[in-house]
Amino acid sequence: MSFNTLGLTDAIVRAVTEAGYTAPTPIQAQAIPAVIKGGDLLAGAQTGTGKTAGFTLPVLHRLSTDKVGAALTNKTSKRAIRALVLAPTRELAAQVEENIRTYAKYTNLNSAVIFGGVGIHPQIKLLANGVDILVATPGRLLDHVGQGTVKLDKVEILVLDEADRMLDMGFIHDIKKVLAVLPPKRQNLLFSATFSDEIKALADKLLDNPALIEVARRNSTVEVIAQTIHPVDRDKKHPMLAHLIKTNDWKQVLVFTRTKHGANKLVEQLAKDGIGAMAIHGNKSQSARTKALAEFKDGSLTALIATDIAARGIDIDQLPHVVNYDLPNVPEDYVHRIGRTGRAGATGEAVSLVCVDEHQMLKDIEKLIKQTLPREVIPGFEPDPTAKAQPIQLRSGAPGHTGRGGRPGGNGGGRAHGGGNGAGNGGGKPRSAAGTPSGGRSGSPAGNGGGGRGGQPGNRGGNGGGGNGGRPQNRGPRPASARSGSGER
């Protein structure tokens, strides 16, 4: 099957072909025709399978071929926002908009991205003339709605990308506020890497008789990823990680920690071992996150240490290794984490360093993915069989617990922690922070976009930096009180 057979316009197919893609992924092959038909859609696919192109391509097709789109003669004339894409983090929003810009190259449609953590005034100026497709994080979008600097009364298509992450980050109330200002008659597209009961509840309220596409078992992991558990004592995790990197000659490894403090500490420890590492999380400025991602992507940085939210949307062609230095508190996050490797059919390796404190977390993960993961004890790092489990450190300096409830841990990457005004100087230009209409000046939003071209379209490349949204630090279902107020702007 080729993109020519999916009903897309020649202009869009031309742009996709120039980007180096010839065959659609399973999610794209099913989603593109469904969206073109105009109905609502609930789509689930494993991370790294090209979900983004699954909605960007047909949305571009619909907007460029209807009466309004056909009448456009350029990319710069005044226009109304007709498609809105909501994404949970800054980096995801920036990377989705870059994909849209790439595929809209030969159309007269334009796009922009807005998110928090940067100055709002360049965004106000950008939105004054209108864009066809707006990509936004919920918090910053509501800032503009409150100031009357964005008009959403002409929106025909709403896309919720990474809907599961938006709910995890406490955006459900913001989403409801956005829905309240949109026209009631519109096409709704909900894309999610996992299907929780909360996602189903949202879909029931939002979608009208939707087409359902699920290209893989719910909450499953990519089969091409080799997953291994290395049992280890809690105080031997850092030496084991350094050992694995050096003895296996790993050149590029993405490492997940539970807290921002843990990420910073691990960077310092690896530096003493002669291993280049940088951290990416919500307390880092936009320019610092952009710099870290750029160096990691070009291979000059061996290890990128990240928290869950900050790493959402990282797409690096052929990323070979992902390490769970700490297991995630929420089992579904394991699926998202290891999905950073093994993307678009490539092989990858996911290693988890598990101490006695995390045995229950491991059981929860294995129950979710319906697999028993292989254990491999590394010689010299045999765990103490008499060690007793201790409470997990969920926040810096505060012992956690495993009960149901809990308060959101960490700070969102919003205005208070977003890195000041403008996009910073780590690779992005000030205009990139607010997004650039796709027909305007060149440049990628919020840093250097564009991942490798060896994968499938829709795999998000680029350096945006996500920020570590606060999330309930427990393993059970997250009550609304624990979810509210967290996440990015």
C-alpha positions as a LaTeX table, in Angstrom:
\begin{tabular}{lrrr}
\hline
Residue & $x$ (\AA) & $y$ (\AA) & $z$ (\AA) \\
\hline
Met1 & 0.00 & 0.00 & 0.00 \\
Ser2 & 1.19 & 3.54 & $-0.76$ \\
Phe3 & $-0.05$ & 6.99 & 0.27 \\
Asn4 & $-1.44$ & 7.42 & $-3.24$ \\
Thr5 & $-4.10$ & 4.82 & $-2.47$ \\
Leu6 & $-5.46$ & 6.54 & 0.67 \\
Gly7 & $-7.33$ & 9.34 & $-1.08$ \\
Leu8 & $-4.90$ & 12.16 & $-0.21$ \\
Thr9 & $-4.32$ & 15.05 & $-2.61$ \\
Asp10 & $-1.31$ & 15.02 & $-4.91$ \\
Ala11 & 0.14 & 18.03 & $-3.07$ \\
Ile12 & 0.14 & 16.19 & 0.26 \\
Val13 & 1.48 & 12.96 & $-1.20$ \\
Arg14 & 4.26 & 14.94 & $-2.87$ \\
Ala15 & 5.31 & 16.45 & 0.47 \\
Val16 & 5.17 & 13.07 & 2.20 \\
Thr17 & 7.29 & 11.51 & $-0.56$ \\
Glu18 & 9.86 & 14.31 & $-0.36$ \\
Ala19 & 10.09 & 13.69 & 3.38 \\
Gly20 & 11.27 & 10.17 & 2.57 \\
Tyr21 & 8.16 & 8.12 & 3.27 \\
Thr22 & 6.52 & 5.74 & 0.84 \\
Ala23 & 4.34 & 3.30 & 2.78 \\
Pro24 & 1.84 & 4.14 & 5.54 \\
Thr25 & 2.00 & 2.43 & 8.90 \\
Pro26 & $-1.02$ & 0.37 & 10.04 \\
Ile27 & $-2.47$ & 3.25 & 12.10 \\
Gln28 & $-2.09$ & 5.60 & 9.14 \\
Ala29 & $-3.59$ & 3.15 & 6.66 \\
Gln30 & $-6.72$ & 2.90 & 8.80 \\
Ala31 & $-7.00$ & 6.39 & 10.27 \\
Ile32 & $-6.44$ & 8.48 & 7.14 \\
Pro33 & $-9.48$ & 7.18 & 5.19 \\
Ala34 & $-11.63$ & 7.31 & 8.33 \\
Val35 & $-10.77$ & 10.97 & 9.02 \\
Ile36 & $-11.24$ & 11.95 & 5.37 \\
Lys37 & $-14.83$ & 10.62 & 5.59 \\
Gly38 & $-15.54$ & 13.25 & 8.23 \\
Gly39 & $-16.69$ & 11.17 & 11.18 \\
Asp40 & $-15.36$ & 11.07 & 14.74 \\
Leu41 & $-12.48$ & 8.74 & 15.53 \\
Leu42 & $-11.05$ & 6.97 & 18.57 \\
Ala43 & $-7.61$ & 5.66 & 17.68 \\
Gly44 & $-5.07$ & 3.75 & 19.73 \\
Ala45 & $-1.59$ & 2.72 & 18.66 \\
Gln46 & 1.69 & 1.99 & 20.34 \\
Thr47 & 4.06 & 4.90 & 20.75 \\
Gly48 & 6.27 & 5.25 & 17.72 \\
Thr49 & 3.84 & 3.91 & 15.12 \\
Gly50 & 3.15 & 7.17 & 13.31 \\
Lys51 & 0.00 & 8.42 & 15.04 \\
Thr52 & 0.80 & 12.03 & 14.19 \\
Ala53 & 0.63 & 11.55 & 10.43 \\
Gly54 & $-2.49$ & 9.50 & 11.04 \\
Phe55 & $-4.37$ & 12.71 & 11.78 \\
Thr56 & $-2.23$ & 15.50 & 10.26 \\
Leu57 & $-2.42$ & 14.16 & 6.71 \\
Pro58 & $-6.21$ & 13.72 & 6.50 \\
Val59 & $-6.84$ & 17.00 & 8.34 \\
Leu60 & $-4.69$ & 18.79 & 5.77 \\
His61 & $-6.58$ & 17.00 & 3.02 \\
Arg62 & $-9.99$ & 18.01 & 4.36 \\
Leu63 & $-9.06$ & 21.65 & 4.96 \\
Ser64 & $-7.31$ & 22.09 & 1.61 \\
Thr65 & $-10.09$ & 20.55 & $-0.48$ \\
Asp66 & $-13.24$ & 22.08 & 1.02 \\
Lys67 & $-14.77$ & 25.32 & $-0.23$ \\
Val68 & $-12.74$ & 27.56 & 2.09 \\
Gly69 & $-9.46$ & 25.79 & 1.45 \\
Ala70 & $-9.90$ & 25.67 & $-2.30$ \\
Ala71 & $-10.39$ & 29.46 & $-2.33$ \\
Leu72 & $-7.04$ & 30.14 & $-0.64$ \\
Thr73 & $-4.41$ & 31.58 & $-2.98$ \\
Asn74 & $-1.49$ & 31.93 & $-0.54$ \\
Lys75 & $-0.35$ & 31.04 & 2.95 \\
Thr76 & $-0.38$ & 34.54 & 4.45 \\
Ser77 & $-3.88$ & 35.93 & 3.93 \\
Lys78 & $-6.15$ & 36.53 & 6.92 \\
Arg79 & $-8.07$ & 33.39 & 7.90 \\
Ala80 & $-9.93$ & 31.69 & 10.74 \\
Ile81 & $-8.69$ & 28.77 & 12.82 \\
Arg82 & $-10.46$ & 25.71 & 11.41 \\
Ala83 & $-8.55$ & 22.89 & 13.10 \\
Leu84 & $-7.33$ & 22.74 & 16.71 \\
Val85 & $-4.84$ & 20.19 & 18.00 \\
Leu86 & $-4.37$ & 19.89 & 21.77 \\
Ala87 & $-1.17$ & 18.28 & 23.08 \\
Pro88 & $-0.04$ & 17.77 & 26.67 \\
Thr89 & 3.49 & 19.20 & 26.52 \\
Arg90 & 5.40 & 21.99 & 24.84 \\
Glu91 & 7.73 & 19.69 & 22.97 \\
Leu92 & 4.88 & 17.56 & 21.65 \\
Ala93 & 2.97 & 20.61 & 20.49 \\
Ala94 & 6.02 & 21.99 & 18.71 \\
Gln95 & 6.81 & 18.70 & 17.02 \\
Val96 & 3.24 & 18.06 & 15.88 \\
Glu97 & 3.13 & 21.52 & 14.31 \\
Glu98 & 6.42 & 20.88 & 12.56 \\
Asn99 & 4.96 & 17.74 & 11.02 \\
Ile100 & 1.96 & 19.74 & 9.84 \\
Arg101 & 4.24 & 22.34 & 8.33 \\
Thr102 & 6.22 & 19.69 & 6.48 \\
Tyr103 & 3.19 & 18.01 & 4.96 \\
Ala104 & 1.42 & 21.31 & 4.13 \\
Lys105 & 4.38 & 22.48 & 2.05 \\
Tyr106 & 2.56 & 22.38 & $-1.28$ \\
Thr107 & $-0.81$ & 23.56 & 0.00 \\
Asn108 & $-1.97$ & 27.07 & 0.89 \\
Leu109 & $-2.65$ & 26.06 & 4.48 \\
Asn110 & $-0.61$ & 27.42 & 7.37 \\
Ser111 & $-0.18$ & 26.50 & 11.02 \\
Ala112 & 1.17 & 27.77 & 14.33 \\
Val113 & 1.99 & 26.44 & 17.79 \\
Ile114 & 1.44 & 28.09 & 21.16 \\
Phe115 & 2.50 & 26.88 & 24.59 \\
Gly116 & 3.46 & 28.20 & 27.99 \\
Gly117 & 6.88 & 28.88 & 29.43 \\
Val118 & 7.59 & 31.56 & 26.83 \\
Gly119 & 6.36 & 35.09 & 26.19 \\
Ile120 & 2.73 & 35.40 & 25.18 \\
His121 & 3.04 & 38.64 & 23.18 \\
Pro122 & 4.75 & 37.10 & 20.10 \\
Gln123 & 1.94 & 34.56 & 20.08 \\
Ile124 & $-0.71$ & 37.29 & 20.23 \\
Lys125 & 0.88 & 38.98 & 17.23 \\
Leu126 & 1.01 & 35.67 & 15.37 \\
Leu127 & $-2.63$ & 34.82 & 16.03 \\
Ala128 & $-3.90$ & 38.25 & 15.00 \\
Asn129 & $-3.97$ & 37.26 & 11.32 \\
Gly130 & $-5.29$ & 33.76 & 12.01 \\
Val131 & $-3.99$ & 30.35 & 10.96 \\
Asp132 & $-5.69$ & 27.31 & 9.48 \\
Ile133 & $-4.38$ & 24.84 & 12.06 \\
Leu134 & $-3.47$ & 25.75 & 15.63 \\
Val135 & $-1.52$ & 23.36 & 17.85 \\
Ala136 & $-1.59$ & 24.25 & 21.54 \\
Thr137 & $-1.18$ & 23.10 & 25.10 \\
Pro138 & $-4.46$ & 23.52 & 27.01 \\
Gly139 & $-3.23$ & 26.01 & 29.62 \\
Arg140 & $-1.73$ & 28.52 & 27.22 \\
Leu141 & $-4.70$ & 28.22 & 24.88 \\
Leu142 & $-7.01$ & 29.18 & 27.75 \\
Asp143 & $-4.72$ & 32.12 & 28.53 \\
His144 & $-5.40$ & 33.40 & 25.01 \\
Val145 & $-9.11$ & 32.63 & 25.27 \\
Gly146 & $-9.26$ & 34.64 & 28.50 \\
Gln147 & $-7.50$ & 37.60 & 26.90 \\
Gly148 & $-9.61$ & 37.42 & 23.76 \\
Thr149 & $-6.55$ & 36.96 & 21.55 \\
Val150 & $-7.71$ & 33.76 & 19.87 \\
Lys151 & $-10.99$ & 32.99 & 18.12 \\
Leu152 & $-12.17$ & 29.40 & 18.04 \\
Asp153 & $-15.70$ & 29.90 & 16.75 \\
Lys154 & $-14.82$ & 28.54 & 13.28 \\
Val155 & $-13.10$ & 25.33 & 14.42 \\
Glu156 & $-14.29$ & 22.39 & 12.33 \\
Ile157 & $-11.89$ & 19.69 & 13.56 \\
Leu158 & $-10.65$ & 19.03 & 17.11 \\
Val159 & $-7.76$ & 16.64 & 17.75 \\
Leu160 & $-6.76$ & 15.43 & 21.21 \\
Asp161 & $-3.27$ & 13.99 & 20.81 \\
Glu162 & $-1.81$ & 11.83 & 23.58 \\
Ala163 & $-5.14$ & 12.07 & 25.35 \\
Asp164 & $-4.04$ & 9.62 & 28.02 \\
Arg165 & $-1.15$ & 11.85 & 29.00 \\
Met166 & $-3.38$ & 14.92 & 29.15 \\
Leu167 & $-5.67$ & 13.16 & 31.62 \\
Asp168 & $-2.70$ & 11.96 & 33.66 \\
Met169 & $-1.41$ & 15.53 & 33.85 \\
Gly170 & $-4.70$ & 16.85 & 35.18 \\
Phe171 & $-5.89$ & 18.61 & 32.04 \\
Ile172 & $-9.43$ & 17.24 & 32.08 \\
His173 & $-10.87$ & 20.49 & 33.48 \\
Asp174 & $-8.93$ & 22.60 & 30.96 \\
Ile175 & $-10.14$ & 20.34 & 28.15 \\
Lys176 & $-13.74$ & 20.83 & 29.28 \\
Lys177 & $-13.22$ & 24.60 & 29.28 \\
Val178 & $-11.86$ & 24.46 & 25.74 \\
Leu179 & $-14.77$ & 22.30 & 24.58 \\
Ala180 & $-17.18$ & 24.87 & 25.99 \\
Val181 & $-15.92$ & 27.59 & 23.62 \\
Leu182 & $-15.82$ & 25.43 & 20.48 \\
Pro183 & $-18.67$ & 25.13 & 17.98 \\
Pro184 & $-20.85$ & 22.16 & 18.98 \\
Lys185 & $-20.85$ & 20.80 & 15.44 \\
Arg186 & $-17.35$ & 19.59 & 14.59 \\
Gln187 & $-15.28$ & 16.49 & 13.88 \\
Asn188 & $-13.54$ & 15.07 & 16.95 \\
Leu189 & $-10.42$ & 12.89 & 16.77 \\
Leu190 & $-9.02$ & 11.29 & 19.92 \\
Phe191 & $-5.60$ & 9.64 & 19.70 \\
Ser192 & $-4.07$ & 7.77 & 22.62 \\
Ala193 & $-1.18$ & 5.38 & 23.16 \\
Thr194 & $-3.14$ & 3.57 & 25.86 \\
Phe195 & $-6.85$ & 3.03 & 26.50 \\
Ser196 & $-7.68$ & 3.50 & 30.18 \\
Asp197 & $-11.16$ & 3.59 & 31.63 \\
Glu198 & $-10.76$ & 7.37 & 31.91 \\
Ile199 & $-10.04$ & 7.61 & 28.19 \\
Lys200 & $-13.15$ & 5.56 & 27.46 \\
Ala201 & $-15.23$ & 7.85 & 29.65 \\
Leu202 & $-13.90$ & 10.93 & 27.86 \\
Ala203 & $-14.54$ & 9.31 & 24.48 \\
Asp204 & $-18.13$ & 8.50 & 25.44 \\
Lys205 & $-18.82$ & 12.16 & 26.21 \\
Leu206 & $-16.82$ & 13.70 & 23.38 \\
Leu207 & $-17.25$ & 11.42 & 20.38 \\
Asp208 & $-20.38$ & 10.80 & 18.32 \\
Asn209 & $-20.59$ & 7.26 & 16.97 \\
Pro210 & $-16.82$ & 7.15 & 16.37 \\
Ala211 & $-14.85$ & 4.76 & 14.22 \\
Leu212 & $-12.59$ & 2.69 & 16.50 \\
Ile213 & $-9.06$ & 1.87 & 15.40 \\
Glu214 & $-6.72$ & $-0.08$ & 17.65 \\
Val215 & $-3.75$ & $-1.47$ & 15.79 \\
Ala216 & $-2.30$ & $-3.31$ & 18.78 \\
Arg217 & $-3.47$ & $-4.85$ & 22.02 \\
Arg218 & $-4.36$ & $-2.18$ & 24.55 \\
Asn219 & $-1.41$ & $-1.11$ & 26.76 \\
Ser220 & 0.94 & $-3.47$ & 24.92 \\
Thr221 & 4.63 & $-2.98$ & 24.27 \\
Val222 & 6.34 & $-3.04$ & 20.91 \\
Glu223 & 7.46 & $-6.57$ & 20.05 \\
Val224 & 10.75 & $-5.49$ & 18.48 \\
Ile225 & 11.96 & $-4.09$ & 21.81 \\
Ala226 & 14.13 & $-6.47$ & 23.83 \\
Gln227 & 13.15 & $-5.97$ & 27.47 \\
Thr228 & 15.38 & $-7.02$ & 30.37 \\
Ile229 & 15.21 & $-6.63$ & 34.15 \\
His230 & 18.49 & $-6.27$ & 36.05 \\
Pro231 & 17.94 & $-6.87$ & 39.80 \\
Val232 & 20.23 & $-4.59$ & 41.82 \\
Asp233 & 20.50 & $-2.99$ & 45.25 \\
Arg234 & 19.23 & 0.58 & 45.40 \\
Asp235 & 22.66 & 2.04 & 46.13 \\
Lys236 & 24.28 & 0.16 & 43.25 \\
Lys237 & 22.08 & 1.52 & 40.48 \\
His238 & 24.44 & 4.29 & 39.45 \\
Pro239 & 27.54 & 2.05 & 39.32 \\
Met240 & 25.54 & $-0.54$ & 37.35 \\
Leu241 & 24.39 & 2.05 & 34.81 \\
Ala242 & 27.95 & 3.29 & 34.32 \\
His243 & 29.08 & $-0.32$ & 33.97 \\
Leu244 & 26.46 & $-1.10$ & 31.33 \\
Ile245 & 27.25 & 2.02 & 29.32 \\
Lys246 & 31.00 & 1.41 & 29.35 \\
Thr247 & 31.16 & $-2.37$ & 28.93 \\
Asn248 & 28.53 & $-2.40$ & 26.18 \\
Asp249 & 29.99 & 0.73 & 24.56 \\
Trp250 & 26.58 & 2.40 & 24.45 \\
Lys251 & 26.80 & 5.62 & 22.44 \\
Gln252 & 23.24 & 6.85 & 22.92 \\
Val253 & 21.03 & 5.96 & 25.87 \\
Leu254 & 17.86 & 7.58 & 27.21 \\
Val255 & 17.59 & 7.15 & 30.99 \\
Phe256 & 14.42 & 7.67 & 33.01 \\
Thr257 & 14.46 & 8.78 & 36.64 \\
Arg258 & 11.54 & 9.23 & 38.99 \\
Thr259 & 12.32 & 12.80 & 40.09 \\
Lys260 & 13.95 & 15.94 & 38.76 \\
His261 & 16.39 & 15.91 & 41.67 \\
Gly262 & 17.31 & 12.32 & 40.85 \\
Ala263 & 17.95 & 13.29 & 37.24 \\
Asn264 & 20.30 & 16.13 & 38.23 \\
Lys265 & 22.14 & 13.93 & 40.71 \\
Leu266 & 22.64 & 11.16 & 38.16 \\
Val267 & 24.11 & 13.63 & 35.65 \\
Glu268 & 26.71 & 14.63 & 38.23 \\
Gln269 & 27.51 & 11.02 & 39.09 \\
Leu270 & 27.94 & 9.97 & 35.45 \\
Ala271 & 30.17 & 13.00 & 34.81 \\
Lys272 & 32.55 & 11.71 & 37.48 \\
Asp273 & 32.65 & 8.42 & 35.56 \\
Gly274 & 33.62 & 10.26 & 32.38 \\
Ile275 & 30.19 & 9.76 & 30.78 \\
Gly276 & 28.64 & 12.79 & 29.13 \\
Ala277 & 25.08 & 13.34 & 30.34 \\
Met278 & 22.50 & 16.11 & 30.57 \\
Ala279 & 19.08 & 16.27 & 32.22 \\
Ile280 & 15.75 & 17.30 & 30.75 \\
His281 & 12.84 & 18.10 & 33.06 \\
Gly282 & 10.37 & 20.80 & 34.03 \\
Asn283 & 12.79 & 22.90 & 36.08 \\
Lys284 & 15.13 & 23.27 & 33.10 \\
Ser285 & 14.71 & 26.34 & 30.91 \\
Gln286 & 13.44 & 25.98 & 27.37 \\
Ser287 & 16.90 & 26.76 & 26.00 \\
Ala288 & 18.56 & 24.19 & 28.29 \\
Arg289 & 16.14 & 21.46 & 27.21 \\
Thr290 & 16.63 & 22.39 & 23.57 \\
Lys291 & 20.43 & 22.23 & 23.95 \\
Ala292 & 20.31 & 18.85 & 25.71 \\
Leu293 & 18.07 & 17.32 & 23.05 \\
Ala294 & 20.16 & 18.73 & 20.21 \\
Glu295 & 23.39 & 17.28 & 21.58 \\
Phe296 & 21.73 & 13.95 & 22.31 \\
Lys297 & 20.27 & 13.70 & 18.83 \\
Asp298 & 23.52 & 14.53 & 17.04 \\
Gly299 & 25.40 & 11.93 & 19.07 \\
Ser300 & 27.70 & 14.26 & 20.98 \\
Leu301 & 25.95 & 13.41 & 24.26 \\
Thr302 & 25.98 & 9.80 & 25.48 \\
Ala303 & 23.16 & 9.88 & 28.04 \\
Leu304 & 20.02 & 11.97 & 28.28 \\
Ile305 & 18.46 & 11.77 & 31.74 \\
Ala306 & 14.74 & 12.49 & 31.69 \\
Thr307 & 11.58 & 12.47 & 33.71 \\
Asp308 & 8.42 & 10.99 & 32.19 \\
Ile309 & 6.65 & 14.10 & 30.98 \\
Ala310 & 9.82 & 15.77 & 29.69 \\
Ala311 & 10.59 & 12.81 & 27.44 \\
Arg312 & 7.15 & 12.64 & 25.86 \\
Gly313 & 7.52 & 13.16 & 22.12 \\
Ile314 & 11.24 & 12.49 & 21.89 \\
Asp315 & 11.75 & 10.71 & 18.59 \\
Ile316 & 15.29 & 9.86 & 17.61 \\
Asp317 & 15.84 & 7.69 & 14.58 \\
Gln318 & 17.24 & 4.32 & 15.61 \\
Leu319 & 17.56 & 5.19 & 19.32 \\
Pro320 & 19.10 & 1.92 & 20.53 \\
His321 & 18.79 & 1.97 & 24.32 \\
Val322 & 16.27 & 3.05 & 26.96 \\
Val323 & 17.02 & 2.52 & 30.65 \\
Asn324 & 14.50 & 2.68 & 33.49 \\
Tyr325 & 16.85 & 3.82 & 36.23 \\
Asp326 & 13.73 & 4.04 & 38.40 \\
Leu327 & 10.54 & 2.20 & 37.55 \\
Pro328 & 7.57 & 4.48 & 36.93 \\
Asn329 & 4.89 & 4.92 & 39.58 \\
Val330 & 2.17 & 4.43 & 36.99 \\
Pro331 & 2.44 & 1.15 & 35.05 \\
Glu332 & 1.21 & 2.70 & 31.79 \\
Asp333 & 4.24 & 4.98 & 31.80 \\
Tyr334 & 6.43 & 1.92 & 31.26 \\
Val335 & 4.81 & 1.48 & 27.85 \\
His336 & 5.43 & 5.12 & 26.97 \\
Arg337 & 9.01 & 5.05 & 28.20 \\
Ile338 & 10.24 & 2.05 & 26.29 \\
Gly339 & 8.35 & 3.28 & 23.25 \\
Arg340 & 11.14 & 5.80 & 22.76 \\
Thr341 & 13.11 & 2.94 & 21.18 \\
Gly342 & 11.96 & 0.36 & 18.66 \\
Arg343 & 10.12 & 3.03 & 16.71 \\
Ala344 & 8.58 & 2.46 & 13.27 \\
Gly345 & 9.75 & $-1.13$ & 13.11 \\
Ala346 & 13.34 & $-0.60$ & 14.22 \\
Thr347 & 14.80 & $-2.82$ & 16.94 \\
Gly348 & 15.64 & $-1.49$ & 20.37 \\
Glu349 & 16.62 & $-2.47$ & 23.89 \\
Ala350 & 14.87 & $-1.50$ & 27.11 \\
Val351 & 16.66 & $-2.21$ & 30.38 \\
Ser352 & 15.20 & $-1.71$ & 33.86 \\
Leu353 & 17.29 & $-1.49$ & 37.03 \\
Val354 & 15.02 & $-2.85$ & 39.74 \\
Cys355 & 15.71 & $-2.80$ & 43.47 \\
Val356 & 13.73 & $-4.47$ & 46.25 \\
Asp357 & 11.67 & $-1.29$ & 46.76 \\
Glu358 & 10.23 & $-1.64$ & 43.26 \\
His359 & 9.14 & $-5.28$ & 43.21 \\
Gln360 & 5.45 & $-4.39$ & 43.48 \\
Met361 & 5.82 & $-1.81$ & 40.71 \\
Leu362 & 7.35 & $-4.48$ & 38.50 \\
Lys363 & 4.46 & $-6.83$ & 39.23 \\
Asp364 & 2.00 & $-4.10$ & 38.26 \\
Ile365 & 3.85 & $-3.48$ & 34.99 \\
Glu366 & 3.96 & $-7.16$ & 34.08 \\
Lys367 & 0.27 & $-7.47$ & 34.84 \\
Leu368 & $-0.49$ & $-4.53$ & 32.56 \\
Ile369 & 1.56 & $-5.72$ & 29.58 \\
Lys370 & 0.69 & $-9.37$ & 30.18 \\
Gln371 & 4.33 & $-10.47$ & 30.09 \\
Thr372 & 6.85 & $-11.83$ & 32.55 \\
Leu373 & 10.00 & $-9.92$ & 31.77 \\
Pro374 & 13.33 & $-11.82$ & 31.82 \\
Arg375 & 15.64 & $-11.23$ & 34.80 \\
Glu376 & 19.40 & $-11.05$ & 34.38 \\
Val377 & 21.75 & $-10.57$ & 37.33 \\
Ile378 & 24.94 & $-8.73$ & 36.35 \\
Pro379 & 28.10 & $-10.30$ & 37.87 \\
Gly380 & 29.46 & $-8.01$ & 40.54 \\
Phe381 & 26.07 & $-6.44$ & 41.15 \\
Glu382 & 24.22 & $-9.33$ & 42.78 \\
Pro383 & 21.45 & $-7.92$ & 45.00 \\
Asp384 & 21.43 & $-8.58$ & 48.73 \\
Pro385 & 18.78 & $-11.31$ & 49.28 \\
Thr386 & 18.17 & $-10.04$ & 52.83 \\
Ala387 & 17.47 & $-6.44$ & 51.82 \\
Lys388 & 14.17 & $-5.01$ & 53.02 \\
Ala389 & 11.95 & $-2.79$ & 50.94 \\
Gln390 & 11.81 & 0.90 & 51.85 \\
Pro391 & 9.29 & 3.58 & 50.86 \\
Ile392 & 9.91 & 4.96 & 47.40 \\
Gln393 & 11.16 & 8.53 & 47.24 \\
Leu394 & 8.42 & 10.15 & 45.18 \\
Arg395 & 9.55 & 13.73 & 45.62 \\
Ser396 & 12.89 & 15.20 & 46.47 \\
Gly397 & 13.51 & 14.62 & 50.15 \\
Ala398 & 10.07 & 13.20 & 50.86 \\
Pro399 & 9.28 & 9.54 & 51.38 \\
Gly400 & 6.41 & 8.30 & 49.30 \\
His401 & 3.86 & 5.60 & 49.70 \\
Thr402 & 2.02 & 3.16 & 47.57 \\
Gly403 & $-1.49$ & 3.88 & 48.68 \\
Arg404 & $-4.32$ & 5.26 & 46.60 \\
Gly405 & $-4.47$ & 9.01 & 46.48 \\
Gly406 & $-1.46$ & 11.14 & 47.13 \\
Arg407 & $-0.81$ & 14.65 & 45.92 \\
Pro408 & 0.69 & 15.68 & 42.64 \\
Gly409 & 4.43 & 15.58 & 42.78 \\
Gly410 & 6.69 & 18.01 & 40.98 \\
Asn411 & 5.89 & 21.25 & 39.28 \\
Gly412 & 4.37 & 21.76 & 35.92 \\
Gly413 & 6.44 & 23.33 & 33.21 \\
Gly414 & 4.15 & 26.31 & 33.16 \\
Arg415 & 4.90 & 29.97 & 33.34 \\
Ala416 & 6.57 & 29.67 & 36.71 \\
His417 & 9.06 & 27.09 & 35.51 \\
Gly418 & 8.95 & 27.43 & 31.78 \\
Gly419 & 12.20 & 29.21 & 31.11 \\
Gly420 & 11.29 & 32.90 & 30.96 \\
Asn421 & 10.28 & 34.88 & 27.94 \\
Gly422 & 11.06 & 33.87 & 24.41 \\
Ala423 & 12.44 & 30.60 & 23.22 \\
Gly424 & 15.84 & 31.08 & 24.76 \\
Asn425 & 19.11 & 30.77 & 22.93 \\
Gly426 & 19.73 & 27.06 & 22.89 \\
Gly427 & 18.85 & 26.42 & 19.30 \\
Gly428 & 15.44 & 28.01 & 18.87 \\
Lys429 & 14.83 & 31.61 & 17.86 \\
Pro430 & 12.31 & 33.84 & 19.61 \\
Arg431 & 9.81 & 33.51 & 16.79 \\
Ser432 & 9.98 & 29.73 & 17.12 \\
Ala433 & 8.56 & 29.87 & 20.61 \\
Ala434 & 5.31 & 31.24 & 19.37 \\
Gly435 & 5.31 & 29.14 & 16.27 \\
Thr436 & 5.65 & 30.30 & 12.69 \\
Pro437 & 2.92 & 30.09 & 10.06 \\
Ser438 & 3.81 & 27.26 & 7.75 \\
Gly439 & 3.99 & 29.60 & 4.83 \\
Gly440 & 6.24 & 32.05 & 6.61 \\
Arg441 & 9.88 & 32.07 & 7.59 \\
Ser442 & 11.73 & 28.84 & 7.83 \\
Gly443 & 12.71 & 27.40 & 11.15 \\
Ser444 & 11.41 & 24.80 & 13.51 \\
Pro445 & 9.29 & 25.68 & 16.52 \\
Ala446 & 10.95 & 25.62 & 19.90 \\
Gly447 & 14.28 & 24.37 & 18.68 \\
Asn448 & 15.62 & 22.13 & 15.99 \\
Gly449 & 12.95 & 19.84 & 14.70 \\
Gly450 & 12.95 & 16.92 & 12.39 \\
Gly451 & 13.90 & 13.43 & 13.38 \\
Gly452 & 15.65 & 10.89 & 11.23 \\
Arg453 & 13.98 & 9.92 & 8.01 \\
Gly454 & 14.42 & 6.22 & 8.36 \\
Gly455 & 11.11 & 5.77 & 10.13 \\
Gln456 & 7.53 & 6.39 & 9.20 \\
Pro457 & 5.81 & 9.76 & 8.97 \\
Gly458 & 4.31 & 11.04 & 12.12 \\
Asn459 & 7.18 & 9.96 & 14.33 \\
Arg460 & 7.92 & 13.16 & 16.09 \\
Gly461 & 11.37 & 14.54 & 15.75 \\
Gly462 & 12.77 & 17.74 & 17.05 \\
Asn463 & 13.87 & 19.53 & 20.10 \\
Gly464 & 11.11 & 21.08 & 22.05 \\
Gly465 & 11.59 & 20.09 & 25.63 \\
Gly466 & 8.56 & 18.95 & 27.45 \\
Gly467 & 8.79 & 19.87 & 31.07 \\
Asn468 & 7.89 & 17.65 & 33.93 \\
Gly469 & 4.23 & 18.05 & 34.66 \\
Gly470 & 3.24 & 17.15 & 38.14 \\
Arg471 & 1.46 & 13.83 & 38.43 \\
Pro472 & $-0.06$ & 11.88 & 41.25 \\
Gln473 & 2.65 & 9.83 & 42.82 \\
Asn474 & 0.82 & 6.58 & 43.42 \\
Arg475 & 0.16 & 3.41 & 41.56 \\
Gly476 & $-3.58$ & 3.19 & 41.92 \\
Pro477 & $-6.29$ & 5.04 & 40.03 \\
Arg478 & $-5.64$ & 8.77 & 40.32 \\
Pro479 & $-8.46$ & 10.67 & 42.02 \\
Ala480 & $-9.51$ & 13.95 & 40.48 \\
Ser481 & $-8.22$ & 15.89 & 43.45 \\
Ala482 & $-4.77$ & 14.44 & 42.92 \\
Arg483 & $-4.75$ & 15.14 & 39.20 \\
Ser484 & $-5.90$ & 18.73 & 39.14 \\
Gly485 & $-3.43$ & 21.53 & 38.78 \\
Ser486 & $-0.56$ & 19.50 & 37.43 \\
Gly487 & 1.04 & 19.48 & 34.03 \\
Glu488 & 2.32 & 22.07 & 31.62 \\
Arg489 & 0.83 & 25.28 & 30.37 \\
\hline
\end{tabular}
